[in-house]
Amino acid sequence: MTLANLALHLNARRRRHGRGLPPLILVTDESRLPDPVAAAARLPVGAAILLRHYHDPDRAGLARRLKAVARRRRLVLLVGGDWRLAARVGADGVHLPESLLRSGRLAPPLGWARRRHRLTTGACHGRHALGLAAKMGLNAALLSPVFTTASHPGAAGLGAFRFATWARRAGLPVHALGGVTAITARQIRFAAGFAAIGALRR
C-alpha cells in the first residue's frame, strides 16, 4: 500500500475547525523535488500541495502553475510563508514557518486567512511550537522530523512514540513529516495526516 492510500484511510480528526483537512500533503523542495508540478499532477483527489521553493526566482509563476493543477485535480494549495502570494494566486491557505510562529507577527496572514476562510498550517519542531500553533488557532501543524530524513541531515528524529505523545496533547490536528514512508507511517499514531517530499508513491 502506498503512503497516499494509507493517508486516505486514516481514521483522523479531519473535520475539526469546520473544514476537512487534507490527509496527505506534498511538500515541495527545490533540491529534492525539482518538478513539483509533475508530482502534484499524480496526487489523489483531496490531497494538498505545500509550496515552499522559497528561493525560486519564479516562485509566483510556480504558484500559479500549481494552482492550475490543484483546480483541475481538486487539490488544496498552501503557500509557505507568504500570505500575499497566496491571496494573489487564489490559494486555499497559508503555511507558517516555525520562525514566523515564534516571531509573533501573525496578524496579517491570520487576518487574511480568517476573512477569506482559508486554511492555516504551521511548521513545528517541538512542543513549544505546537503550543504556539494551537494558541494561534491554526487548522493544523506539521511536526517534524518524525524519523531521520535527507531534509534534515544530522537531525535526530522524534520517533513514533514521542510524535504520538505530543500529537495527542497538541490541541490541534498534527500531520507527520520527515522520513514518513508507506512503511514508517504504520508506526505512527494520532496523526491527522502525512506530509512528505519524496515518498508519496512508495
Sequence and secondary structure as in RCSB ss.txt:
>XXXX:A:sequence
MTLANLALHLNARRRRHGRGLPPLILVTDESRLPDPVAAAARLPVGAAILLRHYHDPDRAGLARRLKAVARRRRL
VLLVGGDWRLAARVGADGVHLPESLLRSGRLAPPLGWARRRHRLTTGACHGRHALGLAAKMGLNAALLSPVFTTA
SHPGAAGLGAFRFATWARRAGLPVHALGGVTAITARQIRFAAGFAAIGALRR
>XXXX:A:secstr
  HHHHHHT    TTGGGS   SEEEE  TTT S HHHHHTTS TT EEEE  TT TTHHHHHHHHHHHHHHHT 
EEEEES HHHHHHHT SEEEE HHHHHHT  HHHHHHHHHTT EEEEEESSHHHHHHHHHTT SEEEE  SS  T
TSTT     HHHHHHHHHTSSS EEEESS  TTGGGG  S SEEEESS TT 
